Amino acid sequence: MKRWLESALFDIEIEIGYGNGEFLCNLAQFDQGARYIGVDAQDQCREEAMTRARDKELDNVLFLQGYGCAFLQKIAPESIDVIHIYFPSPTDPRTHTYRWEPLMTECFVDQIYRVLRIGGVLRLVTDHLGYYQRSLRLLKKAGFWFKEWEPHSFPIPRNFLVNTPFERRYRKAGREIYSIYVIK
Ligand SMILES: C[S@@+](CC[C@H](N)C(=O)[O-])C[C@H]1O[C@@H](n2cnc3c(N)ncnc32)[C@H](O)[C@@H]1O
């Protein structure tokens, strides 16, 4: 990973909260010229995602176990091209409390701003209105430039934004889906 981050030869994209790794593997398979790093709080996600990457014989994607904010703190400024965050609101349905550290904090947004290159992009999709509103507020405060959602360059079924397992699940359940596309 260190070599990838120090090299200027290819774009670097990060996904925080990759779940089973399906999205990042699809992206990595489609664009072999870039390097992809996933970070997820759960170790069992890492195992599943790494198996998926191995099965597809991908050598441009790496899955790590860790927390989003702590991970970004270790990254050099202006070294990342794109950050993906999809359905990151892991609330416990019984208590409505976060099971992991809440991802969208002021500190986290500051880290995203710091590590993105000028012109770098954050893509965020959520089914959670409160999370969406909080993200809008923090991203505006950090100085990001808001744009319309830009479709991905790899094939995604019609009416889907990212086609992750949670997007499929929530669309099927008829939930509202909110997206954010901001540029540094
Ligand atoms: C609801 S799942 C979504 C998975 C996938 N992105 C999708 O759309 O299908 C949320 C994922 O975020 C991870 N996660 C939650 N909080 C996190 C944090 N602070 N840092 C890293 N990963 C986190 C969880 O472990 C979980 O795998």
The ligand as an SDF file (V2000), in Angstrom:
LIG
                    3D

 27 29  0  0  0  0  0  0  0  0999 V2000
  -24.4080   -0.9820    5.8570 C   0  0  0  0  0  0  0  0  0  0  0  0
  -22.8480   -1.6340    5.4460 S   0  0  0  0  0  0  0  0  0  0  0  0
  -22.6630   -1.1370    3.7350 C   0  0  0  0  0  0  0  0  0  0  0  0
  -21.7130   -2.0000    2.9770 C   0  0  0  0  0  0  0  0  0  0  0  0
  -21.5370   -1.6090    1.4910 C   0  0  0  0  0  0  0  0  0  0  0  0
  -20.9100   -0.3170    1.3590 N   0  0  0  0  0  0  0  0  0  0  0  0
  -22.8600   -1.6210    0.7500 C   0  0  0  0  0  0  0  0  0  0  0  0
  -23.2970   -0.5380    0.3120 O   0  0  0  0  0  0  0  0  0  0  0  0
  -23.4140   -2.7040    0.5690 O   0  0  0  0  0  0  0  0  0  0  0  0
  -21.7830   -0.4990    6.3100 C   0  0  0  0  0  0  0  0  0  0  0  0
  -20.3380   -0.9650    6.3970 C   0  0  0  0  0  0  0  0  0  0  0  0
  -19.5760    0.0980    6.9600 O   0  0  0  0  0  0  0  0  0  0  0  0
  -18.6510   -0.4430    7.8880 C   0  0  0  0  0  0  0  0  0  0  0  0
  -18.3320    0.6340    8.8360 N   0  0  0  0  0  0  0  0  0  0  0  0
  -19.1580    1.2260    9.7130 C   0  0  0  0  0  0  0  0  0  0  0  0
  -18.5450    2.1840   10.4090 N   0  0  0  0  0  0  0  0  0  0  0  0
  -17.2690    2.2110    9.9450 C   0  0  0  0  0  0  0  0  0  0  0  0
  -16.1150    3.0060   10.2610 C   0  0  0  0  0  0  0  0  0  0  0  0
  -16.1560    3.9590   11.1740 N   0  0  0  0  0  0  0  0  0  0  0  0
  -14.9750    2.7680    9.5690 N   0  0  0  0  0  0  0  0  0  0  0  0
  -14.9210    1.7790    8.6320 C   0  0  0  0  0  0  0  0  0  0  0  0
  -15.9740    1.0060    8.3010 N   0  0  0  0  0  0  0  0  0  0  0  0
  -17.1310    1.2310    8.9420 C   0  0  0  0  0  0  0  0  0  0  0  0
  -19.3780   -1.6270    8.4970 C   0  0  0  0  0  0  0  0  0  0  0  0
  -18.4840   -2.5720    9.0470 O   0  0  0  0  0  0  0  0  0  0  0  0
  -20.1460   -2.1710    7.2900 C   0  0  0  0  0  0  0  0  0  0  0  0
  -19.4020   -3.1600    6.5970 O   0  0  0  0  0  0  0  0  0  0  0  0
  1  2  1  0
  2  3  1  0
  2 10  1  0
  3  4  1  0
  4  5  1  0
  5  6  1  0
  5  7  1  0
  7  8  2  0
  7  9  1  0
 10 11  1  0
 11 12  1  0
 11 26  1  0
 12 13  1  0
 13 14  1  0
 13 24  1  0
 14 15  1  0
 14 23  1  0
 15 16  2  0
 16 17  1  0
 17 18  1  0
 17 23  2  0
 18 19  1  0
 18 20  2  0
 20 21  1  0
 21 22  2  0
 22 23  1  0
 24 25  1  0
 24 26  1  0
 26 27  1  0
M  CHG  2   2   1   9  -1
M  END
$$$$
